[in-house]
Amino acid sequence: RTTIVSGGGLYDKSYVELCIAIYWSVLNTLVASPEVPESAKVVLCAGLQRAEALQNEGIAERPKEALAWALRYTIDAVLADLTESERSIAESWLPSQKESDSMEVMCVGRTSLARGIFYDGENNDVLDDYAIVGGNATFSVAEYSDREERASSASSAGRNSVPKK
């Protein structure tokens, strides 16, 4: 909730990029946290993927504002799910709480939306994030080797999480 107050205040003062930075940082920190439930991480991954699509494809009329709102909707959805409340917004790119319970997390936290070189957690494999499905370097390096199979599933679901096996 503090994140919403801080980021929203910056957004209201037309510091949209700073709002995005705060939201992005918090969402990625939550993805990396062992304390966050897997179902919440699935929702977080979907929001981060949406943000990357907005950033990389310029699919919105006002991309920075759309990106900030995508991240905010993600935060709102996770808060609602964690408190077992009804979500106030339903976005097609966000899995429902029920859907997220049956999906695997397939993303890792990143520090920036900027494109660049992506290293695995042990700096063994260096991947060009353009080589990853849809240019989304949020995908886990562990899943890189079988990305074709998972890409098909993720693309058809419109998310970067897939049903559990």
Salt bridges, closest charged atoms under 4 A:
GLU17 OE2 - LYS64 NZ 2.62
GLU38 OE2 - LYS41 NZ 4.00
GLU52 OE2 - ARG110 NH1 2.28
GLU65 OE2 - ARG62 NH2 3.16
ASP76 OD1 - ARG72 NE 3.03
ASP81 OD2 - ARG87 NH2 2.53
GLU99 OE1 - ARG159 NH2 3.66
GLU104 OE1 - ARG150 NH1 3.61
ASP129 OD2 - ARG115 NH1 3.95
GLU143 OE1 - ARG150 NE 2.70
ASP146 OD2 - ARG150 NE 3.43
GLU148 OE2 - ARG147 NH2 3.60
